[in-house]
Amino acid sequence: MTISKVPKACSSSDCSKLCYSNGHQQVVALRNARKEEVYTFDKCEDLERHFLCQLHQDFYSSVVLRKGKAPIVPCKYVDWACFEKLNDPFFNQAIAKCKEFGLYDIMGFRYDWNEEILSQFHCSLYYDARKIAFVWTIEGVKYEVDYMIFSRLLGLGSKDEERDSIHVENQLKPSQLPSIFYNPILAQASNACTLQPFYYTMNQFFRATIDGKDGDPMTLCYFACNLLARTMPGGRPFCLMDFIWNELKNDE
């Protein structure tokens, strides 16, 4: 799950009062502030117990509380039994592809996520490039997970680890995959509505689960086309664990 960020502030590692700016400067300031190694410092005593530093508290206050409802992009699940019961040839093809790529179980995983926990997670998430690990706090308690432990926790096995990463590729444009659309000319519009049925179904499955994004669900952006390219004839399965890891990293 991801959080759609509407940053309001920046901070420094000494937990000084945040400075506010507008528009694009907000995004740049927050992105730079989140790169600071705040977890090497002691907790600021005048903050709420949930937060380690001023940045986390102000990010939470300006993004989560200001909205009234946390801007969390919901991570759904695929009800495979429902789709299998339909016995539709395009659904059957998509289901078979998901099984082949090791996506079936994780796409069908159902859990009632706690939005408060997710809000605290995203507000405090820090990527430690030296350790190749994520660090975050929940209710003031610090947690950490590195790349290998993350892989073991997902339980996808060595077969998934041996597959290559999508995030090392250049992001493909729809115009580079004209054959997945009803008409090659339609690829220029970058609209998922014009995908052939199998690819439309796969895009829906991806967008609802491992590639959840804020905004128009019919827009093919970021690595959406790379995912679809893998499902074309001759396409190779990708490392699912690495994909999820890098999506979290990019959201940090």
Contacts in CASP RR format, 6 or more apart in sequence:
PFRMAT RR
TARGET T0000
AUTHOR 0000-0000-0000
METHOD contacts of the structure
MODEL  1
MTISKVPKACSSSDCSKLCYSNGHQQVVALRNARKEEVYTFDKCEDLERH
FLCQLHQDFYSSVVLRKGKAPIVPCKYVDWACFEKLNDPFFNQAIAKCKE
FGLYDIMGFRYDWNEEILSQFHCSLYYDARKIAFVWTIEGVKYEVDYMIF
SRLLGLGSKDEERDSIHVENQLKPSQLPSIFYNPILAQASNACTLQPFYY
TMNQFFRATIDGKDGDPMTLCYFACNLLARTMPGGRPFCLMDFIWNELKN
DE
1 72 0 8 1.000
1 73 0 8 1.000
1 74 0 8 1.000
1 75 0 8 1.000
1 113 0 8 1.000
1 118 0 8 1.000
1 212 0 8 1.000
2 72 0 8 1.000
2 73 0 8 1.000
2 122 0 8 1.000
2 212 0 8 1.000
2 213 0 8 1.000
2 214 0 8 1.000
2 247 0 8 1.000
2 251 0 8 1.000
3 63 0 8 1.000
3 70 0 8 1.000
3 71 0 8 1.000
3 72 0 8 1.000
3 73 0 8 1.000
3 118 0 8 1.000
3 119 0 8 1.000
3 122 0 8 1.000
3 123 0 8 1.000
3 251 0 8 1.000
4 71 0 8 1.000
4 72 0 8 1.000
4 73 0 8 1.000
4 214 0 8 1.000
4 215 0 8 1.000
5 27 0 8 1.000
5 30 0 8 1.000
5 63 0 8 1.000
5 71 0 8 1.000
6 62 0 8 1.000
6 63 0 8 1.000
6 66 0 8 1.000
6 67 0 8 1.000
6 71 0 8 1.000
7 26 0 8 1.000
7 27 0 8 1.000
7 29 0 8 1.000
7 30 0 8 1.000
7 59 0 8 1.000
7 62 0 8 1.000
7 63 0 8 1.000
8 20 0 8 1.000
8 26 0 8 1.000
8 30 0 8 1.000
8 58 0 8 1.000
8 59 0 8 1.000
8 62 0 8 1.000
8 63 0 8 1.000
8 66 0 8 1.000
9 18 0 8 1.000
9 19 0 8 1.000
9 20 0 8 1.000
9 26 0 8 1.000
9 29 0 8 1.000
9 30 0 8 1.000
9 33 0 8 1.000
9 55 0 8 1.000
9 58 0 8 1.000
9 59 0 8 1.000
9 62 0 8 1.000
10 18 0 8 1.000
10 19 0 8 1.000
10 21 0 8 1.000
10 26 0 8 1.000
10 29 0 8 1.000
10 30 0 8 1.000
10 32 0 8 1.000
10 33 0 8 1.000
10 55 0 8 1.000
11 18 0 8 1.000
11 33 0 8 1.000
11 36 0 8 1.000
11 53 0 8 1.000
11 54 0 8 1.000
11 55 0 8 1.000
11 58 0 8 1.000
12 33 0 8 1.000
12 36 0 8 1.000
13 36 0 8 1.000
13 37 0 8 1.000
13 38 0 8 1.000
13 41 0 8 1.000
13 53 0 8 1.000
14 41 0 8 1.000
15 41 0 8 1.000
15 44 0 8 1.000
15 47 0 8 1.000
15 53 0 8 1.000
15 54 0 8 1.000
15 55 0 8 1.000
16 54 0 8 1.000
17 54 0 8 1.000
18 54 0 8 1.000
18 55 0 8 1.000
18 58 0 8 1.000
19 29 0 8 1.000
20 26 0 8 1.000
21 29 0 8 1.000
30 59 0 8 1.000
33 55 0 8 1.000
34 55 0 8 1.000
34 125 0 8 1.000
34 126 0 8 1.000
34 252 0 8 1.000
36 55 0 8 1.000
37 126 0 8 1.000
37 128 0 8 1.000
38 52 0 8 1.000
38 53 0 8 1.000
38 55 0 8 1.000
38 56 0 8 1.000
38 126 0 8 1.000
39 52 0 8 1.000
39 126 0 8 1.000
39 128 0 8 1.000
39 135 0 8 1.000
39 142 0 8 1.000
41 52 0 8 1.000
41 53 0 8 1.000
43 52 0 8 1.000
43 53 0 8 1.000
43 140 0 8 1.000
44 51 0 8 1.000
44 52 0 8 1.000
44 53 0 8 1.000
44 54 0 8 1.000
47 53 0 8 1.000
47 54 0 8 1.000
47 57 0 8 1.000
48 57 0 8 1.000
49 139 0 8 1.000
49 140 0 8 1.000
50 56 0 8 1.000
50 57 0 8 1.000
50 60 0 8 1.000
50 120 0 8 1.000
50 137 0 8 1.000
50 139 0 8 1.000
50 140 0 8 1.000
51 57 0 8 1.000
51 60 0 8 1.000
51 123 0 8 1.000
51 124 0 8 1.000
51 137 0 8 1.000
51 140 0 8 1.000
52 124 0 8 1.000
52 137 0 8 1.000
52 140 0 8 1.000
52 142 0 8 1.000
56 123 0 8 1.000
56 124 0 8 1.000
56 137 0 8 1.000
59 123 0 8 1.000
60 119 0 8 1.000
60 120 0 8 1.000
60 123 0 8 1.000
63 71 0 8 1.000
63 123 0 8 1.000
64 70 0 8 1.000
64 71 0 8 1.000
64 119 0 8 1.000
64 123 0 8 1.000
70 115 0 8 1.000
70 116 0 8 1.000
70 118 0 8 1.000
70 119 0 8 1.000
71 214 0 8 1.000
72 113 0 8 1.000
72 115 0 8 1.000
72 118 0 8 1.000
72 119 0 8 1.000
73 212 0 8 1.000
73 213 0 8 1.000
73 214 0 8 1.000
75 113 0 8 1.000
75 208 0 8 1.000
75 209 0 8 1.000
75 212 0 8 1.000
76 208 0 8 1.000
76 209 0 8 1.000
77 107 0 8 1.000
77 108 0 8 1.000
77 109 0 8 1.000
77 110 0 8 1.000
77 111 0 8 1.000
77 208 0 8 1.000
77 209 0 8 1.000
78 98 0 8 1.000
78 107 0 8 1.000
78 108 0 8 1.000
78 205 0 8 1.000
78 208 0 8 1.000
78 209 0 8 1.000
79 108 0 8 1.000
80 95 0 8 1.000
80 104 0 8 1.000
80 107 0 8 1.000
80 108 0 8 1.000
83 91 0 8 1.000
83 94 0 8 1.000
83 95 0 8 1.000
84 91 0 8 1.000
84 92 0 8 1.000
84 95 0 8 1.000
90 197 0 8 1.000
90 198 0 8 1.000
90 201 0 8 1.000
91 201 0 8 1.000
93 198 0 8 1.000
93 201 0 8 1.000
94 198 0 8 1.000
94 201 0 8 1.000
94 202 0 8 1.000
94 205 0 8 1.000
95 104 0 8 1.000
97 103 0 8 1.000
97 202 0 8 1.000
97 231 0 8 1.000
98 104 0 8 1.000
98 107 0 8 1.000
98 205 0 8 1.000
100 237 0 8 1.000
101 230 0 8 1.000
101 231 0 8 1.000
101 237 0 8 1.000
101 238 0 8 1.000
101 240 0 8 1.000
102 156 0 8 1.000
102 160 0 8 1.000
102 237 0 8 1.000
102 240 0 8 1.000
103 205 0 8 1.000
103 209 0 8 1.000
103 210 0 8 1.000
103 240 0 8 1.000
106 154 0 8 1.000
106 156 0 8 1.000
106 209 0 8 1.000
106 210 0 8 1.000
106 240 0 8 1.000
107 205 0 8 1.000
107 208 0 8 1.000
107 209 0 8 1.000
107 210 0 8 1.000
108 209 0 8 1.000
117 138 0 8 1.000
120 136 0 8 1.000
120 137 0 8 1.000
120 138 0 8 1.000
120 139 0 8 1.000
121 136 0 8 1.000
121 138 0 8 1.000
122 251 0 8 1.000
124 136 0 8 1.000
124 137 0 8 1.000
124 138 0 8 1.000
125 134 0 8 1.000
125 135 0 8 1.000
125 136 0 8 1.000
125 248 0 8 1.000
125 251 0 8 1.000
125 252 0 8 1.000
126 134 0 8 1.000
126 135 0 8 1.000
126 136 0 8 1.000
126 252 0 8 1.000
127 133 0 8 1.000
127 134 0 8 1.000
127 135 0 8 1.000
127 249 0 8 1.000
127 252 0 8 1.000
128 134 0 8 1.000
128 135 0 8 1.000
128 144 0 8 1.000
131 144 0 8 1.000
131 146 0 8 1.000
132 146 0 8 1.000
132 147 0 8 1.000
133 144 0 8 1.000
133 145 0 8 1.000
133 146 0 8 1.000
133 147 0 8 1.000
134 144 0 8 1.000
134 145 0 8 1.000
134 150 0 8 1.000
134 248 0 8 1.000
134 249 0 8 1.000
134 252 0 8 1.000
135 142 0 8 1.000
135 143 0 8 1.000
135 144 0 8 1.000
136 142 0 8 1.000
136 143 0 8 1.000
137 143 0 8 1.000
145 153 0 8 1.000
147 245 0 8 1.000
150 241 0 8 1.000
150 245 0 8 1.000
151 157 0 8 1.000
151 160 0 8 1.000
151 161 0 8 1.000
151 241 0 8 1.000
154 240 0 8 1.000
154 241 0 8 1.000
154 244 0 8 1.000
156 240 0 8 1.000
156 241 0 8 1.000
160 239 0 8 1.000
160 240 0 8 1.000
160 241 0 8 1.000
161 239 0 8 1.000
161 241 0 8 1.000
162 239 0 8 1.000
163 236 0 8 1.000
163 237 0 8 1.000
163 238 0 8 1.000
163 239 0 8 1.000
163 240 0 8 1.000
163 242 0 8 1.000
164 236 0 8 1.000
164 238 0 8 1.000
164 239 0 8 1.000
165 238 0 8 1.000
165 239 0 8 1.000
165 242 0 8 1.000
165 243 0 8 1.000
165 246 0 8 1.000
166 223 0 8 1.000
166 226 0 8 1.000
166 227 0 8 1.000
166 230 0 8 1.000
166 238 0 8 1.000
166 239 0 8 1.000
166 242 0 8 1.000
166 243 0 8 1.000
166 246 0 8 1.000
167 223 0 8 1.000
167 242 0 8 1.000
167 243 0 8 1.000
167 246 0 8 1.000
169 223 0 8 1.000
169 226 0 8 1.000
171 222 0 8 1.000
171 223 0 8 1.000
171 225 0 8 1.000
171 226 0 8 1.000
172 223 0 8 1.000
172 225 0 8 1.000
172 226 0 8 1.000
172 229 0 8 1.000
173 190 0 8 1.000
173 225 0 8 1.000
174 181 0 8 1.000
174 187 0 8 1.000
174 188 0 8 1.000
174 189 0 8 1.000
174 190 0 8 1.000
174 220 0 8 1.000
174 225 0 8 1.000
175 187 0 8 1.000
175 188 0 8 1.000
175 190 0 8 1.000
176 225 0 8 1.000
177 187 0 8 1.000
177 225 0 8 1.000
177 228 0 8 1.000
177 229 0 8 1.000
177 232 0 8 1.000
178 184 0 8 1.000
178 187 0 8 1.000
179 232 0 8 1.000
180 187 0 8 1.000
180 195 0 8 1.000
180 196 0 8 1.000
180 199 0 8 1.000
180 228 0 8 1.000
180 232 0 8 1.000
181 187 0 8 1.000
181 194 0 8 1.000
181 195 0 8 1.000
181 196 0 8 1.000
182 194 0 8 1.000
182 195 0 8 1.000
182 196 0 8 1.000
183 194 0 8 1.000
186 194 0 8 1.000
187 194 0 8 1.000
190 219 0 8 1.000
190 220 0 8 1.000
190 221 0 8 1.000
191 218 0 8 1.000
191 219 0 8 1.000
191 220 0 8 1.000
192 200 0 8 1.000
192 203 0 8 1.000
192 204 0 8 1.000
192 217 0 8 1.000
192 218 0 8 1.000
192 219 0 8 1.000
192 220 0 8 1.000
192 224 0 8 1.000
193 200 0 8 1.000
193 218 0 8 1.000
195 203 0 8 1.000
195 228 0 8 1.000
198 231 0 8 1.000
199 228 0 8 1.000
199 231 0 8 1.000
202 227 0 8 1.000
202 228 0 8 1.000
202 231 0 8 1.000
203 220 0 8 1.000
203 224 0 8 1.000
203 227 0 8 1.000
203 228 0 8 1.000
206 212 0 8 1.000
206 224 0 8 1.000
206 227 0 8 1.000
206 228 0 8 1.000
207 213 0 8 1.000
207 217 0 8 1.000
207 224 0 8 1.000
210 240 0 8 1.000
210 243 0 8 1.000
210 244 0 8 1.000
210 247 0 8 1.000
211 222 0 8 1.000
211 223 0 8 1.000
211 224 0 8 1.000
211 227 0 8 1.000
211 247 0 8 1.000
213 221 0 8 1.000
213 222 0 8 1.000
220 228 0 8 1.000
223 243 0 8 1.000
227 238 0 8 1.000
229 235 0 8 1.000
230 236 0 8 1.000
230 237 0 8 1.000
230 238 0 8 1.000
END
